[in-house]
Amino acid sequence: MASTLSLEDRRTLEALNFRLRTILPEEYQDTYQSLEPKPMKSAGLKFDADGNVAWDEIWGSFCDLAMAGGPPHKGALLEPGTRAAVEAAPEQYAGVAAEICRGIALATDLEARPSETPGWVRVTCLNDAMAGWLVRAITMENVAVRAEGGRLELPAAPHFRLEKEIKNVVTVAAKTCHYFLGHLPMTQRRRIAYLFATLNESSPLIVPAWPDDAGVEAAALAAQKDRLADEIERTTALPPSRHGYAGWLGVECASVTQAIWMMRALVVSNVLARREETTLLVPIDPVRDADGGIVTEALTRMHRLAVAQPG
């Protein structure tokens, strides 16, 4: 370990690595620091005798989890449809949401139905811990997601196409559920539940605001984003990116490796994070982190640790 790391830094790194090993499937626990984000070829659609997509017969394997350092499923964030877009094309939206729900149900055996909130479909997980793990894993795959208790919500929009966005949503649900249900034994799931509960005692999970959320004002969200960008650049010298996501602030990292390391470190510190190439994106949360202090402190700490480590 580099000499620039203090004893407190070393203890922090040990805690971060312990948390990450806790949430990762066993096959990644000794390889996540060296895994390269190389994508696999995308699986093609298959259709049943009635001409419907056979969502339960498409995948023989999946790319490595972005959580473990694999390639995110999407290069850019797949966002939910806006309320205005949904209201402008209700029939088309209903068809998209129904197909996403059908696909998720077939691919994961979980109940899925359109959410009461336009732009989302709701998936019922086995328990809160599963929803908590999935919201972290799917965020890192660059697909919009949010969770409340044991319920997960994934994006839908009238413009979603079967072979593109609809497939993206179903695939990321299938991929992450495959790893959670098929690669995490029950004893590890209990440890994950305990870890999440322990983290929540210190700080709530910091998540991005969505423009159509109740009480979210676009101008106030933009102002908070500007303040956060200024403070993070002051404390880390990381310049803000030009990404225009309302609920996310992007900062430019020195490398893909640094962005991956910091993303994972933040996620196991109860701050959702994701990356697009060398850009690390952190959430704007006006409810749980109104002044941006939690995100700023966490990102500043992780950046210092990332820079101080050898290699």
Secondary structure, 3 states (H helix, E strand, C coil): CCCCCCHHHHHHHHHHHHHHHHHCCHHHCCCCCCCCCCCCCCCCCCECCCCCECHHHCCCCCCCCHHHCCCCCCCCCECCCCHHHHHHCHHHHHHHHHHHHHHHHHHHCCEEEECCCCCEEEEECCCHHHHHHHHHHHHHCCECCEEECCEEEEECCCCCCHHHHHHHHHHHHHHHHHHHHHHCCHHHHHHHHHHHHHHHHHCCCECCCCCCCCCCCHHHHHHHHHHHHHHHHHHHCCCECCCCCCCEEEEECCCHHHHHHHHHHHHCCCECCEEECCEEEEECCCCCCCCCHHHHHHHHHHHHHHHHCCC
